[in-house]
C-alpha cells in the first residue's frame, strides 16, 4: 500500500470542498452540526488555504486514490510553542481506517514541518484522542505533553520535532 501526501492545488478546490463535506458528515457525530437548507455543512476556511499565509492543505492518497485530507496551520490555538504548527483538520475515509493510513499520513506531515506541534481534539471525540495518543507517543518516543482546554471543550498533545 503506497500512502502519499500531496498539496491541494487551487484547481482542485471542488474536490477539497467535497472531501470537507464527507469529513463534516463523519464529524457531525461529535460536533452536532446540521446541514444547511441546500444540503451542505459548508467549511468557511476553504479559500483561506490559498489566501492566507501559514495554511497548508493536503490530500491523503492510497495507491493514488483519494483517501482523506490534512489541513495544517502554522499557529497554536491553546499553547505557546516556538515555530508552531497544528492539525486544523484530519480526515481518513472509513474504508482506509485501521490500516495504518492515518498514522503514516500524520508522520509524513510531522516530518514536513519541523517545530512545535499542537494536536487538539474535542473532549467528546474519544476515537481521535485514542488515535492521536498512539501516534504522538510513538512518533516522539514518549516525549510529549498533554493539555486540557476545558473552557474550549478541547484536549490534546504538544511536542517539538525541530531536532
N, C-alpha and C positions, 0 to 999 in steps of 0.2 A: 504494500500500500504506500503510494507516494503522496505525502502530505506537504502542501506548499502554501505559502502566504504571498499574495500579490496585491500591490496597491490598487485601490479602486480609482479608476480614471473618471474624469467628468462625463465622458461619453457613456459611461456605464451607470449613470445616475438612476435610470429607470429600474435597473436590476437591483441596485442598492436600496431603492425605495421598496421594492417587492420583498427583499430579504428582511428589511426592517419590519415590514408588516407581519412576516412569519415569526420573527423574533417577538414582536409585541403581542401577537396572539399567544405564543408559548408562555410569555412572561406575565400575561394577564392573570394567571392563577395567583401571582404574588402581588401584582400592582393593583388589581381590582379595577383596571381601566376598562372602559367600554368603547366600542366602535362608534364613529360619528354617523350621522344620517346618510352618508354616502357609502358606508360600509368599510371605512378605513380607521385605523388607530391614529395614523399620522406620526411623524417624528420631526419636531421643529428645527433640528440642527443639521438636516441633510446638507444644505448649501454651505453651512459653516465649515464643513470639512474641506472645502476648496477655497473659501474666502477668508478664513481666519488662520493665522499662524499658530503652530503648535497643535494642530489636529491632523490625525493620520488615519485614514480609512483603509482597511484591508479585507479582501475576501480570503476565506479558507477554502482550499481545493483539495479533494481526494481523488487521485488518479485523473486529474484535470477537470473533474466535475465540481460544481459549486457545492460546498458543504457547510458554509457558515460565514461569519464575519467577525472582525475585531476592530473596535474603534479605540484609538489611543489618543490621549491628550497629554500635553506637556504642562501639567499642573497637579496640584493636590486639592482635594476638597476638605479633608479633615486633619491633615498633618502638615508640618513644615519640614520638607525634605529638600536637600540640595539636588539640583538638576532633576526636578521631579517629572514623573510620568504616572499616568493611571490608565486603567482599563475602563473606558467610558461605557462600552457595551461589549458583550462577548456572547456569541451565539453559535452553537453547533447543532445542525439539524438532527432530529431524533434518530434517524437512520444511521448516523455516524457516531452516536454516543456510546460510551463504554467500550471503545475500540482503540483508545489512545490518541484520537484525533485532537481533542481539546488540549490535552497535555502537551502534545507535540507542537501545536499551534502556539500555545502560551509560551513555551520555551523559546521558540523561534522569535516571537515578539520581544520577549525579555532580552534576548541576545542582540536584537537590532537597536535597542535603546538603553545603553548603559546609564546608570544613575540611580536616584532614589525612586522606588516604586510604591504606589499605594493601590491596593486592590480591595474595593469595598463591595459588600453585598447587603441587601436588605435583611433586616433581622429575621424576617419570616421566611427567607429563601434558604432553607436548610440544605437542599441539594447543592446549591452554589457554594455554601460555606464548606461543605464536605469536600467538594471538588478542589476549590482553591486552597484549602488547608493542606491537602495531599500534595498538590502541585508545588506550592510555595515551600513547604517543608523539604521536599526532595530537591528542588532547584537550588535552595540556599544551604543545603546540608544542615538544616535546623537553625540557621542564623537569620531569624526574622522576628518581628514584633507583631503583636495583635493590638487592635484598638476597638473601642466601643463608643460610638457616637449615638447614644440612646436618644438624644433630642432630635436626631435626624433619622431615627429608625435604621441605623446602619452599624455594621461591624466589619472588621477587615484585617488586612495584613499589610505590613510595610517591610521593605528590605532595601538594601543597596547592592547593586551588582556592578559598581563602577571600578572594580579592582583591575 
